[in-house]
């Protein structure tokens, strides 16, 4: 009986020792002071043309579904968000196309949200006229003005532009070329191929997303996501960059935020210089702006120029999210098994080039357009290396195993002595 108790005590001791002297968690990142960003600015652009009378969404008219979605979004809107609302095709009832194609108005100016005013303005809308999408986009960009943070337009429409020129896709390219820091997300309310292609083109030109909303819940949920995403702004808009097909010749990136496009199952390469004593931190997010097959993943790797992998970060999904992200951290010290050689006096330490590789395993569903690629946002930072917090140096390999064995043996002996004392004192065998 005593031997059995001793064996159990030794086993418990080994487990306890392993838990007590196991590897410690990495400490929190150094606190940094971030500059105060501008409040997020969003303008919702709603199509109120005659086709919005169609009753094909849950047995209701398209305009009533859009109005309900607007009300729920306004109720859930964060207080710091500055919201504006613009409509198109909402007032002109005649047949003069020239006049009807000028029909776009801002019914709620961009600013702190007055929920009562916003709801009242949307509740009075009645489907009326033409569909000047291009003109409405250009006007919405003027409504949002300029600034240091990215701004978003959320376009909700059920039809293609009936008033070109200006062609809405050309307007989107024009705004992107001007460096207006503007993202246009599009929501289609009708299962029409021409509409889908046009809205995909608008979104693709500005780094936005396209979604087909076939129910009231889908429309409400998607608008909430897009408005909420506007809070994730930066003091500067992401810089547009084109990744390379190999490390050699890939763009050289400084710390910052970058946007790119990546095709299905593609690898895109970037280079980052890292000096001795510095740590590379990088993350990537890929937006699912079109239907893809379930079971996909995003892989972010840091490699040496010769292709040797240094570290990787990975994330996977199953079709229930609209963004997949991965991140990594690496410093040269992680490769060193022994002390670094002392640099000679006055010698400048060489800069290490680290290659970042963004890969994905997306596969398009049948009928889904593969181009342009999926929107990619890459964040790169190079900071002073942050070693693990101070703690007992337990060594590694055989030294660590020996320490674990000794700790377990010691715990078992103590437990055995206590058991023997108990039996001797209380005469229990």
Secondary structure as the mmCIF struct_conf table of DSSP 4:
data_model
#
loop_
_struct_conf.conf_type_id
_struct_conf.id
_struct_conf.beg_label_comp_id
_struct_conf.beg_label_asym_id
_struct_conf.beg_label_seq_id
_struct_conf.end_label_comp_id
_struct_conf.end_label_asym_id
_struct_conf.end_label_seq_id
HELX_RH_AL_P HELX_RH_AL_P1 UNK A 2 UNK A 20
BEND BEND1 UNK A 21 UNK A 22
HELX_LH_PP_P HELX_LH_PP_P1 UNK A 23 UNK A 31
HELX_LH_PP_P HELX_LH_PP_P2 UNK A 33 UNK A 40
STRN STRN1 UNK A 41 UNK A 47
BEND BEND2 UNK A 49 UNK A 49
HELX_RH_3T_P HELX_RH_3T_P1 UNK A 50 UNK A 53
STRN STRN2 UNK A 55 UNK A 57
TURN_TY1_P TURN_TY1_P1 UNK A 58 UNK A 59
STRN STRN3 UNK A 60 UNK A 61
HELX_RH_AL_P HELX_RH_AL_P2 UNK A 62 UNK A 76
TURN_TY1_P TURN_TY1_P2 UNK A 79 UNK A 80
STRN STRN4 UNK A 82 UNK A 88
BEND BEND3 UNK A 89 UNK A 91
BEND BEND4 UNK A 94 UNK A 95
HELX_RH_AL_P HELX_RH_AL_P3 UNK A 97 UNK A 100
TURN_TY1_P TURN_TY1_P3 UNK A 101 UNK A 102
STRN STRN5 UNK A 104 UNK A 112
HELX_RH_AL_P HELX_RH_AL_P4 UNK A 115 UNK A 123
TURN_TY1_P TURN_TY1_P4 UNK A 124 UNK A 124
BEND BEND5 UNK A 129 UNK A 129
HELX_RH_AL_P HELX_RH_AL_P5 UNK A 133 UNK A 144
BEND BEND6 UNK A 148 UNK A 149
STRN STRN6 UNK A 151 UNK A 157
BEND BEND7 UNK A 158 UNK A 159
BEND BEND8 UNK A 162 UNK A 163
HELX_LH_PP_P HELX_LH_PP_P3 UNK A 164 UNK A 164
BEND BEND9 UNK A 165 UNK A 166
HELX_LH_PP_P HELX_LH_PP_P4 UNK A 167 UNK A 167
HELX_RH_AL_P HELX_RH_AL_P6 UNK A 168 UNK A 177
TURN_TY1_P TURN_TY1_P5 UNK A 178 UNK A 179
STRN STRN7 UNK A 182 UNK A 188
BEND BEND10 UNK A 190 UNK A 190
HELX_RH_AL_P HELX_RH_AL_P7 UNK A 193 UNK A 206
TURN_TY1_P TURN_TY1_P6 UNK A 207 UNK A 207
STRN STRN8 UNK A 210 UNK A 212
BEND BEND11 UNK A 215 UNK A 215
HELX_RH_AL_P HELX_RH_AL_P8 UNK A 216 UNK A 229
TURN_TY1_P TURN_TY1_P7 UNK A 230 UNK A 231
BEND BEND12 UNK A 232 UNK A 232
BEND BEND13 UNK A 235 UNK A 236
HELX_LH_PP_P HELX_LH_PP_P5 UNK A 237 UNK A 238
STRN STRN9 UNK A 239 UNK A 240
STRN STRN10 UNK A 244 UNK A 244
BEND BEND14 UNK A 245 UNK A 247
TURN_TY1_P TURN_TY1_P8 UNK A 248 UNK A 249
HELX_LH_PP_P HELX_LH_PP_P6 UNK A 250 UNK A 251
STRN STRN11 UNK A 252 UNK A 252
BEND BEND15 UNK A 255 UNK A 255
STRN STRN12 UNK A 256 UNK A 262
TURN_TY1_P TURN_TY1_P9 UNK A 264 UNK A 265
STRN STRN13 UNK A 267 UNK A 274
TURN_TY1_P TURN_TY1_P10 UNK A 276 UNK A 277
STRN STRN14 UNK A 278 UNK A 287
BEND BEND16 UNK A 290 UNK A 290
STRN STRN15 UNK A 292 UNK A 292
BEND BEND17 UNK A 294 UNK A 295
STRN STRN16 UNK A 296 UNK A 304
TURN_TY1_P TURN_TY1_P11 UNK A 305 UNK A 306
BEND BEND18 UNK A 307 UNK A 307
STRN STRN17 UNK A 309 UNK A 317
BEND BEND19 UNK A 319 UNK A 320
BEND BEND20 UNK A 322 UNK A 322
STRN STRN18 UNK A 323 UNK A 331
HELX_RH_3T_P HELX_RH_3T_P2 UNK A 332 UNK A 335
BEND BEND21 UNK A 337 UNK A 338
HELX_LH_PP_P HELX_LH_PP_P7 UNK A 339 UNK A 344
TURN_TY1_P TURN_TY1_P12 UNK A 345 UNK A 346
HELX_LH_PP_P HELX_LH_PP_P8 UNK A 347 UNK A 351
STRN STRN19 UNK A 352 UNK A 360
STRN STRN20 UNK A 364 UNK A 364
HELX_LH_PP_P HELX_LH_PP_P9 UNK A 365 UNK A 365
TURN_TY1_P TURN_TY1_P13 UNK A 366 UNK A 367
BEND BEND22 UNK A 372 UNK A 372
STRN STRN21 UNK A 374 UNK A 384
HELX_LH_PP_P HELX_LH_PP_P10 UNK A 387 UNK A 390
BEND BEND23 UNK A 396 UNK A 396
TURN_TY1_P TURN_TY1_P14 UNK A 397 UNK A 397
HELX_RH_AL_P HELX_RH_AL_P9 UNK A 398 UNK A 426
TURN_TY1_P TURN_TY1_P15 UNK A 427 UNK A 427
#
